[in-house]
Amino acid sequence: MQRPGRFEHTRYLGDKRTQLVYDLDVWTEPGIIDDIVATNSGICFGPDTLPEARNRGYRLATA
């Protein structure tokens, strides 16, 4: 999947509304990612890793 413009250098994109994190390297449903970007509810993590996202309370989304 192509990464959204604001998150072009991000692998893990979090949704602040649901506390889910999406791995943009493997996620295949662009509608959910487009909704996150359109509603400005996205968050990225530093460092851009799954353990960091989990440290902040996010859990990995599954299809």
C-alpha positions in Angstrom: 0.0 0.0 0.0 1.2 3.5 -0.8 1.8 5.6 2.3 -0.1 8.8 2.8 1.7 12.1 2.2 1.8 13.2 5.9 3.1 9.8 6.9 5.4 8.9 4.0 8.3 8.1 6.2 6.2 6.2 8.8 5.8 2.4 8.9 3.4 2.3 11.9 0.4 4.6 11.9 -1.7 4.9 15.0 -5.4 5.8 15.2 -6.0 8.0 18.3 -9.8 7.2 18.3 -9.4 3.4 18.5 -5.9 3.0 19.9 -5.0 0.7 17.0 -1.8 0.8 15.1 -1.5 -0.1 11.4 1.6 -1.6 9.8 1.6 0.3 6.5 4.1 -2.2 4.9 1.5 -5.0 5.2 -1.9 -3.3 5.5 -4.0 -3.7 2.3 -7.3 -1.7 3.1 -6.7 1.9 2.0 -10.1 3.1 3.2 -9.2 2.9 6.9 -5.9 4.7 6.4 -7.6 7.4 4.3 -10.2 7.9 7.1 -7.4 8.3 9.7 -5.7 10.9 7.5 -8.9 12.8 6.6 -10.0 13.1 10.3 -6.5 14.1 11.5 -6.6 11.3 14.1 -3.3 9.7 13.0 -0.2 9.5 15.1 3.3 8.3 14.4 5.8 7.0 16.9 9.5 7.7 17.5 11.2 5.4 17.2 8.9 4.0 14.4 8.6 0.5 15.9 5.8 -1.8 17.1 7.2 -2.0 20.6 7.1 1.8 20.9 3.5 1.8 19.8 2.6 -0.9 22.3 4.5 1.1 25.0 2.0 4.0 24.3 -1.0 1.7 24.7 -1.7 0.9 21.0 -2.3 -2.6 19.8 -1.7 -4.0 16.3 -4.7 -4.0 14.0 -5.6 -7.1 12.1 -7.5 -7.4 8.8 
